[in-house]
Amino acid sequence: MTTSGPSVDPRAVAVSVGEDELSVDLADGRRLIVPLAWFPRLLHAQHAQRQNWRLLGDGQGINWPDLDEDLSVEGLLRGAVAPGASRRAV
C-alpha cells in the first residue's frame, strides 16, 4: 500500500509586509509568517520601501530593490535570520 503526502511546492506567490511581521504565501497553500526583527533592513525601512518587492526566479526568493535585501524561501523555511538580528519576536 502506498500513500502520498501533500504536494510540497515551496515557491512564493505573494508577500505582505506589516509593521512587525513578514508573511509569504507559498504555491502549495502554506503561509509563512516571521517577525521583522529577524530582518533589520525590513524592520527599519519605510512603509513604501517594504511594499516595493518582487519575486526572484520562479518564486524561490524575494527582493526589495530599495533596500538591497534578498530573502530565499528556503531560508525562511529553515528559520534563518539576518546576521546580527534577534531571534525573538518584537
Buried (B, 14 or more C-beta within 10 A) or exposed (E): EEEEEEEEEBBBEEBBBEEEBBEBBBBEEEEBEBBBBBBBBBBEBEEEBBEBBEBBEEBEBBBBEBBEBEBBBEEBEEEBBBEEBEEEEE
